[in-house]
């Protein structure tokens, strides 16, 4: 059993590292730089940029638990690696910065910059450029003190989610599955850890006439939790014209995220030789808490000597699926609870099993996977 856990951890680590490698380090720096907008507007910009990821990743966490309505028999087991891809609709691949309620009088869209900017699932092109202004007490005129560019998209319109798990058959028409990844570092892409579990139980055994047929009905419940952390490095400018009267500990900066997914489904499958065709209906519930944590410097004003003065913000951006964000947001369209419907097939070739399915929920998603076992 210990060896199965080690193998599963390695599979999931490889899957996750492969997917994280798509992320752009420059975009990660730009996520941290949005604090220049001030806490309120930075929260709104981060929410609009990241919402497709919240939805797609939450959906993906709930996928991949089953490939048939027939639980494994006592002593049977398998090791499975899946990748789920949630397709982001066109409307969610970009957003208009003029329509998300930005209200800082010091923040202005740079002349000539496109107000329609990519979300995380958008085009791999530079985002909108903002300028930060403050009044210079020496001239009583607005003066530009900083500038930042919103992050670019990842360049493709789907959100990938890896899963790797071990499944074991128990008595009474029941199987249990487990997902586990201890905290591991993935280089410049941060660190990740994960755990989850599922139970699937046969309903066919209680229905007269179905127990010996090729149709299997079961019910399952699964839960997954993932934590992700990415160090950030946002530093104040130094030299003539800048002053930081109260330097903070900027080594604590990080992009932190916690995701969880809960799903309950009824599954019906039909076995046709080596192929099993299945359909499912149920619901998925996903939650998240993410933000920019730690201490960040930002230009707060211009002093009487014309110098740009820094102040510090602690945990300036916090986003939660229940809406208790660091500032109120004008639009809350994240549905933590959503129905889902699926259909798929699995092909068994001796100890090798290949599966694929399609799920309809907030986003349409597909999962493909390979497993080894009895």
ZATI-768718 format. One line per 4 residues: number of its first residue (from 0); for each residue x, y, z of N, C-alpha, C. Coordinates in steps of 0.05 Angstrom, whole numbers. Layout:
NUM = X,Y,Z,X,Y,Z,X,Y,Z; ... $
END
This chain:
0 = 17,-24,0,0,0,0,17,25,0; 40,24,16,58,47,17,69,53,-11; 77,31,-25,88,35,-52,68,48,-71; 42,40,-68,21,52,-85,19,82,-81 $
4 = 21,90,-55,20,119,-49,43,134,-61; 67,122,-60,91,135,-71,88,138,-101; 79,116,-115,75,117,-144,55,138,-152; 32,139,-137,11,158,-142,22,187,-139 $
8 = 37,192,-118,48,218,-113,66,227,-136; 82,208,-146,100,215,-168,85,221,-194; 64,205,-199,48,210,-223,35,238,-222; 23,245,-199,10,270,-196,30,293,-198 $
12 = 53,290,-186,74,310,-187,82,316,-216; 86,294,-231,94,298,-259,72,312,-275; 47,304,-271,25,316,-285,23,346,-278; 25,352,-252,22,380,-244,45,397,-254 $
16 = 69,386,-253,92,401,-262,90,407,-292; 80,387,-307,77,391,-336,57,413,-342; 36,415,-327,15,435,-332,25,462,-323; 38,464,-299,48,489,-289,69,501,-308 $
20 = 83,484,-323,104,494,-341,92,512,-362; 66,511,-368,53,528,-387,52,557,-376; 52,560,-350,49,587,-338,73,604,-345; 68,630,-346,88,649,-354,99,664,-330 $
24 = 125,662,-326,137,675,-302,132,705,-303; 133,717,-326,128,746,-329,100,752,-319; 81,735,-327,53,739,-318,51,737,-288; 66,719,-275,66,717,-246,75,743,-233 $
28 = 97,755,-244,106,781,-234,85,803,-237; 71,802,-260,50,822,-265,27,819,-245; 21,794,-237,-1,790,-217,7,805,-192; 32,802,-183,41,816,-159,41,846,-162 $
32 = 47,856,-187,49,884,-191,23,899,-191; 0,885,-192,-26,899,-193,-31,913,-166; -16,907,-145,-19,922,-120,-15,951,-123; -1,959,-145,3,988,-150,-24,1002,-155 $
36 = -45,987,-161,-71,999,-164,-85,1006,-138; -73,997,-116,-86,1001,-90,-103,976,-84; -107,971,-58,-120,946,-50,-147,942,-63; -164,962,-63,-191,959,-74,-192,952,-103 $
40 = -179,968,-120,-179,962,-149,-162,938,-156; -141,933,-140,-125,909,-145,-142,884,-141; -159,884,-121,-177,861,-116,-196,857,-140; -207,878,-150,-225,876,-173,-211,866,-198 $
44 = -187,876,-203,-172,867,-226,-164,837,-224; -155,829,-200,-147,801,-196,-171,783,-199; -194,791,-188,-218,774,-191,-227,770,-220; -227,792,-235,-235,790,-263,-216,773,-279 $
48 = -190,775,-273,-170,760,-287,-171,730,-281; -176,723,-255,-173,696,-246,-199,680,-246; -222,693,-249,-248,678,-247,-249,653,-264; -240,654,-290,-242,629,-306,-226,606,-294 $
52 = -203,613,-281,-187,592,-268,-202,581,-244; -215,598,-228,-230,588,-205,-251,568,-213; -266,575,-234,-287,558,-243,-276,532,-256; -258,535,-274,-248,512,-289,-233,492,-271 $
56 = -216,503,-253,-200,485,-236,-218,471,-216; -238,485,-205,-257,473,-187,-272,450,-200; -281,454,-225,-294,433,-240,-276,409,-244; -251,415,-251,-232,394,-256,-226,377,-231 $
60 = -225,389,-208,-220,374,-183,-241,352,-179; -266,358,-188,-288,339,-184,-290,318,-206; -273,319,-226,-274,299,-248,-255,276,-242; -259,255,-258,-239,233,-258,-242,212,-237 $
64 = -263,213,-220,-265,194,-198,-275,166,-208; -289,164,-229,-302,139,-237,-300,135,-267; -300,110,-276,-301,103,-304,-321,82,-311; -337,74,-291,-358,54,-295,-377,55,-271 $
68 = -400,43,-274,-419,42,-252,-415,17,-235; -395,1,-241,-389,-24,-226,-365,-21,-208; -368,-20,-182,-345,-18,-164,-327,-43,-167; -302,-39,-160,-284,-62,-161,-291,-83,-139 $
72 = -284,-108,-145,-289,-129,-127,-267,-129,-105; -273,-143,-84,-254,-144,-61,-226,-152,-71; -206,-136,-64,-178,-142,-71,-169,-131,-98; -187,-123,-115,-179,-111,-140,-169,-82,-135 $
76 = -151,-72,-151,-141,-46,-147,-132,-34,-174; -128,-8,-175,-117,5,-199,-103,31,-190; -84,39,-207,-70,65,-205,-77,81,-230; -88,105,-226,-99,120,-249,-86,148,-250 $
80 = -80,156,-275,-72,183,-280,-91,196,-300; -103,219,-293,-122,233,-310,-113,262,-315; -123,273,-336,-121,302,-340,-149,311,-349; -159,331,-335,-185,343,-342,-181,370,-354 $
84 = -196,376,-375,-194,402,-389,-221,415,-389; -223,438,-376,-248,453,-375,-247,476,-395; -266,476,-414,-266,495,-436,-278,521,-426; -263,543,-429,-273,569,-420,-288,583,-443 $
88 = -313,591,-439,-328,604,-460,-314,630,-469; -321,638,-494,-309,662,-506,-312,686,-488; -336,690,-476,-341,714,-460,-323,715,-435; -313,693,-426,-296,693,-402,-266,694,-408 $
92 = -259,696,-434,-230,697,-441,-219,725,-440; -235,744,-436,-225,772,-433,-246,787,-416; -238,811,-408,-257,829,-394,-249,858,-399; -269,875,-396,-266,904,-401,-261,917,-374 $
96 = -237,930,-371,-230,942,-346,-248,966,-339; -262,976,-359,-281,998,-354,-307,989,-342; -311,962,-340,-337,952,-332,-336,935,-306; -314,938,-291,-311,922,-266,-311,939,-241 $
100 = -318,965,-244,-322,982,-220,-297,994,-208; -276,997,-224,-252,1010,-214,-259,1039,-206; -250,1047,-182,-258,1074,-172,-236,1091,-160; -211,1082,-163,-190,1099,-152,-186,1123,-169 $
104 = -186,1147,-157,-181,1172,-173,-153,1174,-183; -135,1158,-172,-107,1159,-179,-99,1140,-201; -118,1124,-210,-112,1103,-230,-125,1110,-256; -109,1110,-278,-120,1117,-304,-109,1097,-325 $
108 = -126,1090,-344,-118,1073,-366,-99,1090,-384; -77,1079,-391,-57,1093,-407,-69,1099,-434; -64,1123,-444,-74,1131,-470,-65,1112,-492; -84,1102,-507,-78,1083,-529,-79,1054,-520 $
112 = -81,1049,-494,-82,1021,-485,-110,1010,-488; -112,985,-496,-137,971,-501,-151,965,-474; -176,975,-469,-189,969,-444,-198,940,-442; -199,926,-464,-207,897,-464,-181,881,-461 $
116 = -178,867,-439,-153,854,-432,-158,824,-428; -138,808,-433,-142,779,-430,-147,771,-401; -164,751,-397,-165,737,-371,-143,716,-371; -141,701,-350,-120,680,-349,-124,660,-372 $
120 = -148,656,-382,-153,637,-404,-154,651,-431; -143,675,-432,-144,690,-457,-118,688,-473; -116,707,-492,-93,708,-510,-67,714,-495; -46,703,-507,-19,708,-495,-9,735,-507 $
124 = -20,756,-498,-12,783,-506,-13,801,-482; 3,823,-482,3,841,-459,-25,851,-453; -31,854,-427,-56,865,-419,-57,895,-419; -79,906,-409,-82,935,-408,-60,947,-391 $
128 = -53,972,-398,-32,986,-383,-45,1009,-367; -39,1010,-342,-49,1031,-324,-27,1049,-314; -34,1074,-310,-16,1094,-298,-27,1103,-272; -9,1108,-253,-17,1117,-226,-8,1146,-223 $
132 = -26,1164,-215,-21,1192,-212,-26,1201,-183; -10,1221,-174,-15,1235,-149,-9,1265,-154; -22,1281,-137,-17,1310,-139,10,1317,-127; 26,1332,-142,51,1342,-132,46,1368,-117 $
136 = 51,1369,-90,45,1394,-75,62,1417,-83; 84,1412,-97,101,1434,-106,89,1449,-130; 74,1433,-147,63,1445,-171,33,1445,-171; 21,1431,-152,-8,1428,-151,-19,1415,-177 $
140 = -2,1399,-190,-10,1385,-214,-8,1355,-210; -25,1340,-224,-23,1311,-223,3,1303,-237; 16,1284,-224,42,1274,-234,42,1244,-235; 51,1233,-257,52,1204,-259,74,1193,-242 $
144 = 67,1173,-225,87,1162,-206,94,1133,-212; 76,1119,-226,81,1091,-231,64,1081,-255; 70,1057,-264,56,1045,-286,58,1015,-283; 37,1001,-292,38,972,-292,21,960,-314 $
148 = 27,936,-322,13,922,-343,-1,898,-331; -26,895,-339,-41,871,-329,-30,846,-342; -32,823,-328,-21,798,-338,-33,790,-365; -16,776,-380,-26,765,-405,-40,738,-399 $
152 = -55,728,-419,-67,702,-415,-48,680,-420; -57,655,-415,-39,632,-418,-38,623,-448; -55,634,-465,-54,628,-493,-71,606,-503; -86,593,-485,-105,572,-493,-130,574,-476 $
156 = -152,565,-487,-178,571,-475,-189,548,-457; -172,533,-445,-181,512,-427,-164,512,-402; -176,504,-380,-162,502,-354,-156,473,-348; -131,465,-347,-124,437,-342,-123,431,-312 $
160 = -131,407,-305,-129,398,-277,-119,369,-278; -97,363,-265,-88,335,-264,-99,320,-240; -103,295,-243,-111,278,-221,-95,252,-222; -88,241,-200,-76,214,-198,-86,201,-173 $
164 = -94,176,-175,-107,164,-152,-103,134,-152; -107,123,-128,-107,94,-124,-135,85,-116; -145,64,-128,-172,54,-122,-170,24,-114; -184,17,-92,-184,-10,-81,-212,-19,-76 $
168 = -218,-44,-84,-244,-56,-79,-247,-67,-51; -270,-62,-39,-276,-71,-12,-301,-90,-13; -307,-103,10,-331,-120,10,-356,-104,6; -378,-118,-1,-404,-105,-3,-409,-87,-26 $
172 = -395,-92,-48,-399,-76,-72,-390,-47,-69; -368,-43,-56,-358,-16,-50,-328,-14,-58; -321,9,-68,-293,15,-74,-286,42,-62; -261,45,-54,-251,71,-44,-228,80,-61 $
176 = -225,106,-65,-204,118,-80,-190,139,-64; -164,143,-68,-150,163,-53,-131,178,-71; -129,204,-66,-110,222,-80,-93,235,-58; -67,234,-63,-49,246,-43,-23,256,-56 $
180 = -15,280,-49,10,291,-57,21,308,-34; 43,299,-22,55,316,-1,65,342,-13; 69,361,3,79,388,-6,105,384,-21; 105,392,-47,129,391,-63,134,417,-77 $
184 = 159,423,-81,167,448,-95,168,442,-125; 157,461,-141,159,458,-170,174,482,-181; 196,488,-168,214,509,-178,202,536,-178; 206,551,-200,195,578,-202,165,579,-201 $
188 = 152,556,-205,123,555,-205,111,551,-177; 127,551,-156,117,550,-129,117,522,-117; 97,517,-100,95,491,-87,65,483,-86; 60,457,-84,33,447,-85,31,423,-67 $
192 = 7,419,-55,1,394,-40,-29,389,-44; -36,363,-42,-63,355,-49,-70,329,-33; -96,328,-26,-106,302,-16,-136,301,-24; -146,276,-25,-174,273,-32,-182,243,-28 $
196 = -208,238,-28,-218,212,-25,-246,209,-37; -253,185,-44,-280,179,-56,-289,151,-48; -315,148,-47,-328,122,-42,-349,118,-63; -349,94,-75,-369,87,-95,-382,61,-86 $
200 = -409,60,-87,-423,37,-76,-444,28,-96; -446,2,-100,-464,-10,-120,-493,-8,-109; -511,2,-127,-539,2,-121,-553,-22,-135; -540,-32,-156,-552,-55,-172,-557,-79,-154 $
204 = -540,-83,-134,-542,-107,-118,-568,-107,-101; -581,-84,-99,-606,-83,-84,-630,-83,-102; -626,-84,-128,-648,-83,-147,-652,-111,-160; -674,-124,-154,-679,-151,-165,-678,-150,-196 $
208 = -664,-170,-207,-662,-172,-236,-638,-158,-248; -624,-140,-233,-601,-126,-244,-575,-138,-235; -575,-153,-214,-550,-162,-202,-534,-179,-222; -547,-194,-239,-533,-212,-258,-533,-201,-286 $
212 = -542,-177,-290,-543,-165,-316,-518,-149,-322; -516,-139,-347,-493,-124,-355,-496,-94,-349; -518,-86,-337,-523,-58,-329,-516,-55,-300; -500,-35,-294,-491,-29,-266,-499,-1,-258 $
216 = -510,1,-234,-517,27,-223,-503,31,-197; -492,54,-193,-479,60,-167,-481,89,-161; -473,95,-136,-472,123,-127,-444,128,-115; -434,152,-118,-408,158,-107,-407,186,-96 $
220 = -389,191,-77,-383,217,-66,-353,220,-65; -343,243,-74,-314,248,-74,-307,276,-65; -284,279,-52,-275,305,-42,-245,308,-48; -237,331,-58,-209,337,-63,-202,365,-53 $
224 = -178,368,-41,-169,394,-31,-140,398,-41; -135,421,-52,-108,428,-62,-100,455,-52; -74,456,-43,-62,482,-34,-39,488,-52; -37,513,-60,-16,523,-78,-4,548,-67 $
228 = 22,551,-70,35,575,-61,58,583,-80; 58,609,-87,78,619,-106,91,643,-94; 117,643,-88,131,666,-78,131,689,-98; 128,714,-88,128,737,-104,151,756,-95 $
232 = 158,775,-112,179,793,-104,173,821,-116; 158,836,-101,151,864,-108,167,882,-90; 185,897,-101,203,914,-85,199,944,-92; 204,962,-72,202,990,-78,225,1000,-95 $
236 = 221,1020,-110,243,1033,-125,260,1048,-105; 285,1050,-111,304,1065,-94,319,1086,-110; 332,1103,-96,348,1124,-109,335,1151,-106; 347,1171,-118,336,1199,-116,307,1200,-126 $
240 = 291,1214,-111,263,1217,-119,244,1197,-106; 255,1178,-91,239,1158,-77,246,1157,-48; 226,1152,-30,231,1149,-2,212,1128,9; 223,1111,26,208,1090,39,212,1093,69 $
244 = 195,1109,83,200,1116,111,196,1092,130; 181,1072,122,175,1049,140,178,1023,124; 203,1015,118,207,991,103,195,967,117; 182,949,101,170,925,112,186,900,106 $
248 = 177,878,116,190,852,109,177,842,84; 190,847,61,178,840,35,184,811,27; 198,796,44,204,768,39,180,751,43; 158,761,55,135,745,61,115,745,38 $
252 = 121,758,16,102,760,-6,97,733,-19; 72,726,-24,65,701,-37,37,703,-49; 33,689,-71,7,684,-81,-2,658,-70; -22,658,-53,-32,633,-40,-59,626,-50 $
256 = -64,600,-53,-91,591,-62,-98,564,-49; -123,562,-42,-134,537,-31,-159,531,-45; -160,507,-57,-184,499,-73,-195,473,-61; -221,470,-61,-233,444,-53,-256,438,-72 $
260 = -260,412,-76,-283,403,-93,-297,380,-80; -323,381,-80,-340,359,-70,-360,352,-92; -363,326,-97,-382,318,-118,-397,293,-109; -422,291,-116,-439,268,-112,-452,261,-138 $
264 = -451,236,-146,-461,228,-172,-474,200,-172; -495,198,-188,-506,171,-194,-495,163,-221; -487,137,-223,-474,128,-247,-488,103,-258; -493,102,-284,-504,79,-297,-485,71,-319 $
268 = -478,45,-321,-460,36,-342,-469,10,-354; -460,5,-378,-467,-19,-393,-441,-31,-403; -436,-56,-397,-411,-69,-406,-416,-84,-433; -399,-78,-453,-401,-90,-479,-374,-101,-486 $
272 = -369,-126,-477,-342,-137,-481,-321,-122,-465; -300,-113,-478,-279,-98,-463,-286,-69,-459; -309,-60,-470,-316,-32,-468,-339,-28,-448; -337,-8,-432,-359,0,-414,-368,29,-422 $
276 = -394,32,-426,-404,58,-432,-420,68,-408; -416,92,-400,-429,102,-375,-440,130,-378; -460,135,-362,-471,162,-359,-474,169,-330; -475,194,-323,-476,202,-295,-492,228,-293 $
280 = -503,232,-269,-516,257,-262,-512,262,-233; -508,287,-226,-503,294,-198,-498,324,-195; -481,331,-176,-474,358,-172,-445,360,-163; -434,384,-168,-407,390,-159,-407,416,-143 $
284 = -392,416,-122,-389,440,-106,-359,446,-103; -351,470,-110,-323,478,-108,-321,504,-93; -300,507,-77,-294,531,-62,-265,539,-66; -259,565,-61,-232,574,-63,-227,597,-44 $
288 = -203,600,-37,-193,624,-23,-165,629,-34; -161,652,-45,-135,659,-57,-130,689,-53; -105,697,-55,-99,725,-52,-69,730,-53; -63,756,-51,-35,765,-48,-30,769,-18 $
292 = -14,751,-6,-10,752,22,19,762,28; 22,774,51,48,785,58,47,816,57; 70,828,57,73,858,57,83,868,31; 69,888,19,76,898,-7,79,929,-6 $
296 = 100,939,-19,103,968,-21,87,980,-44; 77,1004,-40,64,1018,-62,66,1048,-57; 67,1063,-79,70,1092,-76,44,1104,-67; 45,1118,-45,21,1128,-31,16,1158,-36 $
300 = 38,1173,-42,35,1202,-45,61,1214,-55; 60,1240,-60,84,1256,-66,88,1276,-43; 112,1277,-32,116,1295,-9,122,1324,-18; 127,1341,1,132,1369,-5,158,1374,-19 $
304 = 176,1354,-20,201,1356,-34,199,1344,-62; 175,1335,-69,171,1324,-96,179,1294,-97; 184,1281,-74,192,1253,-75,168,1235,-73; 170,1212,-86,149,1192,-85,152,1176,-60 $
308 = 131,1176,-43,132,1164,-17,118,1137,-17; 132,1116,-7,121,1089,-5,106,1085,21; 85,1069,20,72,1058,43,70,1028,39; 61,1013,60,60,984,59,31,975,61 $
312 = 25,954,47,-2,941,49,3,911,56; -12,902,76,-10,874,85,-35,858,75; -30,836,62,-52,819,51,-72,836,36; -62,851,16,-80,870,2,-102,859,-15 $
316 = -99,834,-24,-119,823,-42,-126,795,-31; -152,792,-25,-162,766,-15,-188,761,-30; -190,738,-44,-214,730,-59,-224,704,-48; -250,702,-43,-262,678,-33,-287,672,-48 $
320 = -293,646,-51,-317,637,-66,-343,645,-53; -342,650,-26,-367,658,-13,-372,688,-14; -354,703,-28,-359,731,-31,-347,749,-9; -335,737,11,-323,754,33,-295,762,24 $
324 = -293,779,5,-268,788,-7,-257,811,9; -233,820,2,-221,842,16,-236,868,11; -250,870,-12,-269,892,-17,-293,880,-31; -317,893,-29,-340,882,-43,-336,884,-73 $
328 = -346,864,-88,-344,863,-117,-371,868,-129; -371,881,-152,-397,889,-164,-411,865,-177; -396,844,-185,-409,821,-197,-398,795,-184; -416,779,-174,-409,753,-162,-424,732,-178 $
332 = -411,720,-198,-424,700,-214,-412,672,-209; -396,669,-189,-384,643,-183,-405,626,-169; -411,603,-181,-431,585,-169,-417,562,-156; -416,562,-129,-402,541,-114,-416,514,-118 $
336 = -442,515,-122,-458,491,-124,-471,490,-152; -466,469,-167,-476,468,-195,-482,439,-203; -504,435,-217,-510,408,-227,-490,400,-249; -485,374,-252,-467,364,-273,-478,338,-285 $
340 = -473,335,-311,-482,312,-325,-459,302,-342; -455,276,-344,-432,265,-358,-438,240,-374; -421,234,-393,-422,209,-408,-393,203,-417; -387,177,-417,-360,169,-425,-358,139,-430 $
344 = -333,130,-435,-328,102,-439,-301,95,-427; -298,69,-423,-272,58,-415,-267,33,-431; -242,29,-438,-233,6,-453,-212,-9,-437; -218,-35,-431,-200,-51,-414,-185,-71,-432 $
348 = -159,-69,-430,-141,-88,-445,-122,-101,-425; -130,-124,-415,-115,-138,-395,-113,-121,-370; -89,-111,-362,-87,-95,-338,-88,-65,-345; -90,-59,-371,-91,-30,-379,-119,-22,-384 $
352 = -127,2,-373,-153,13,-378,-151,42,-388; -164,48,-410,-163,75,-421,-191,86,-419; -194,110,-409,-220,122,-406,-221,151,-416; -245,159,-424,-250,187,-432,-279,193,-426 $
356 = -284,218,-418,-312,226,-414,-316,256,-419; -341,264,-420,-348,292,-424,-368,299,-402; -363,322,-389,-380,331,-367,-392,359,-374; -418,362,-368,-431,388,-373,-437,400,-346 $
360 = -426,423,-340,-432,438,-315,-429,467,-321; -419,484,-303,-415,512,-309,-398,515,-334; -377,500,-336,-361,498,-361,-363,469,-370; -362,465,-396,-360,439,-408,-331,429,-404 $
364 = -328,404,-395,-301,393,-390,-299,365,-400; -275,357,-407,-269,330,-415,-246,319,-399; -246,293,-395,-225,280,-380,-215,255,-395; -189,252,-397,-177,228,-408,-158,217,-388 $
368 = -156,190,-387,-139,178,-368,-131,150,-375; -111,141,-361,-100,113,-364,-96,102,-336; -104,77,-333,-99,64,-307,-88,36,-311; -74,27,-291,-63,0,-290,-73,-14,-266 $
372 = -82,-39,-269,-92,-54,-246,-111,-77,-254; -122,-88,-234,-140,-111,-237,-169,-103,-237 $
END
